[in-house]
Amino acid sequence: MIELKNVSKWYGKFQALKNCSVSIQKGEVVVFCGPSGSGKSTLIKTINGLEPYQEGEIYFKTHQISANGGDMNLLRTRIGMVFQHFELFPHLTVLENLTIAQEKVLGRSKSEATEKAQTLLKRVGLQAHAEKHPGQLSGGQQQRVAIARALCMDPEVMLFDEPTSALDPEMVNEVLDVMIELAREGMTMLCVTHEMGFARQVADKVVFMDAGAIVEQSDKKDFFTQPKSERARDFLEKILL
């Protein structure tokens, strides 16, 4: 489904990504973890062109994702993304947040877009809030709206960039529950997260990064029970306390 080959990226003289290679199969849930500043978010943002890269290759199925972003609009209808800070349109209602891209990008009629949006709001437990504005919702509710908005585009892959890190602790589970349901339904998912409980529950593969490089990648059982690198062992000892 997705393949990255020796992807490298610089910000000026600082190398943010160092020869990163990883393959994601259809239906896999892959968790990217590691210390802050290790390049996790930058790496997944290269997949939908939000971050250009300077070296290497990225493929979505048979389509090569241009190093400079290029025309990504069509590709982004196939790759949904949920951000750390929701990124909802504050001046639009919840329902309008879910219908606008369907109408403008996919060319759906207002009635088709509305029906799709209402179905997905029901799925994330927010159908009763359709006419509210984002500012009237809690952080957890806003993030669930953001997930529903991404799903409205019928993506084949979902990217999650630390979707719970901006939430109060009591709101985290309501977002993770939606993500767990998606994983169980077979959605291909790439998740940057520090939620190791989520990784242990639904990840097929864990990719551990440090200082812009992929230090190791393995199935979740091996990663949590016998990590290969000393750096990953040190990370797990601190984060699982």
Residue pairs with C-beta under 8 A, 6 or more apart in sequence:
1 24
1 25
1 26
1 28
1 60
1 61
1 156
1 157
1 188
2 23
2 24
2 47
2 58
2 59
2 60
2 157
2 188
2 190
3 22
3 23
3 24
3 57
3 58
3 59
4 20
4 21
4 22
4 23
4 43
4 46
4 47
4 56
4 57
4 58
5 21
5 56
5 57
5 58
5 59
6 19
6 20
6 21
6 55
6 56
6 57
7 17
7 19
7 20
7 21
7 43
7 46
7 53
7 55
7 56
7 57
7 58
8 15
8 17
8 18
8 19
8 20
8 53
8 54
8 55
8 56
9 15
9 16
9 17
9 42
9 46
9 51
9 52
9 53
9 54
9 55
10 16
10 54
15 212
16 39
16 42
16 212
17 39
17 42
17 43
17 46
17 53
17 212
17 213
18 39
18 211
18 212
18 213
19 55
19 56
19 213
20 39
20 43
20 56
20 209
20 212
20 213
20 214
21 56
21 214
22 30
22 207
22 214
22 217
24 30
24 157
24 188
24 190
24 205
25 188
26 156
26 188
27 186
27 187
27 188
28 188
28 189
28 204
28 205
29 183
29 187
29 188
29 189
29 191
29 202
29 203
29 204
29 205
30 189
30 190
30 191
30 203
30 204
30 205
30 206
30 207
31 191
31 192
31 193
31 198
31 199
31 203
31 205
31 206
31 207
31 220
32 40
32 43
32 44
32 190
32 191
32 192
32 193
32 207
32 209
33 40
33 192
33 193
33 194
33 196
33 199
33 206
33 207
33 208
33 209
33 235
34 40
34 208
34 209
34 210
34 215
34 235
35 210
35 235
38 209
38 210
38 211
38 212
39 209
39 211
39 212
39 213
40 192
40 209
41 161
41 162
41 192
42 51
42 212
43 209
44 159
44 161
44 190
44 192
45 51
45 159
45 161
46 52
46 53
46 58
46 65
47 58
47 60
47 65
47 79
47 157
47 159
47 190
48 65
48 72
48 75
48 76
48 79
48 81
48 159
49 65
49 66
49 69
49 70
49 72
49 75
49 76
50 69
50 81
52 67
52 68
52 69
53 67
54 67
55 67
56 67
57 64
58 64
58 65
59 65
60 75
60 78
60 79
60 157
63 75
65 72
65 75
66 72
73 105
76 153
77 105
77 106
77 153
77 154
77 155
78 155
78 156
78 157
79 155
79 156
79 157
79 158
79 159
80 150
80 151
80 153
80 155
80 157
80 158
80 159
81 150
81 158
81 159
81 160
81 161
82 143
82 146
82 147
82 150
82 158
82 159
82 160
82 161
82 163
83 146
83 161
83 163
84 161
84 162
84 163
84 165
84 166
85 166
86 134
86 139
86 142
86 143
86 145
86 146
86 166
87 146
88 97
88 134
88 142
88 145
88 146
88 149
89 96
89 97
89 100
89 134
90 133
90 134
90 135
91 133
92 100
92 133
93 130
93 131
93 132
93 133
94 121
94 126
94 129
94 130
94 131
94 132
94 133
94 134
94 137
94 145
95 114
95 117
95 118
95 121
95 130
95 131
97 134
97 145
97 149
98 113
98 116
98 117
98 120
98 121
98 145
98 148
98 149
98 152
99 110
99 113
99 114
99 116
99 117
99 152
101 149
101 152
101 153
102 108
102 112
102 113
102 116
102 117
102 152
102 153
103 109
103 110
103 113
105 153
106 113
106 153
108 116
113 152
116 152
117 130
117 148
117 152
118 127
118 130
120 148
120 151
120 152
121 127
121 129
121 130
121 145
121 148
123 148
123 151
123 178
124 144
124 145
124 147
124 148
124 178
125 144
125 174
126 137
126 141
126 144
126 145
126 148
129 136
129 137
129 141
129 145
134 142
134 145
137 145
138 171
139 166
139 167
139 168
139 171
140 167
140 168
140 171
140 172
140 174
140 175
141 174
143 163
143 164
143 167
143 171
143 175
144 174
144 175
144 178
146 163
147 163
147 175
147 178
147 179
147 182
150 158
151 158
156 188
157 187
157 188
157 189
157 190
158 182
158 187
158 188
158 189
158 190
159 189
159 190
159 191
160 179
160 189
160 190
160 191
160 192
160 193
161 192
162 192
162 193
162 194
163 175
163 179
163 191
163 193
164 171
164 172
164 175
164 176
164 193
164 195
165 193
165 194
167 175
172 195
176 195
176 198
179 189
179 191
179 198
179 202
180 198
180 201
180 202
182 189
183 189
183 202
184 202
191 198
191 199
191 203
193 199
194 239
196 224
196 236
196 239
196 240
199 206
199 220
199 224
200 220
200 224
203 220
204 219
204 220
205 217
205 218
205 219
205 220
206 217
206 218
206 219
206 220
206 223
206 224
207 214
207 216
207 217
208 214
208 215
208 216
208 217
208 223
208 227
208 229
208 231
208 232
208 235
209 215
210 231
210 235
215 229
215 231
215 232
216 223
216 227
216 228
216 229
216 232
218 227
218 228
222 228
223 232
224 236
227 233
227 236
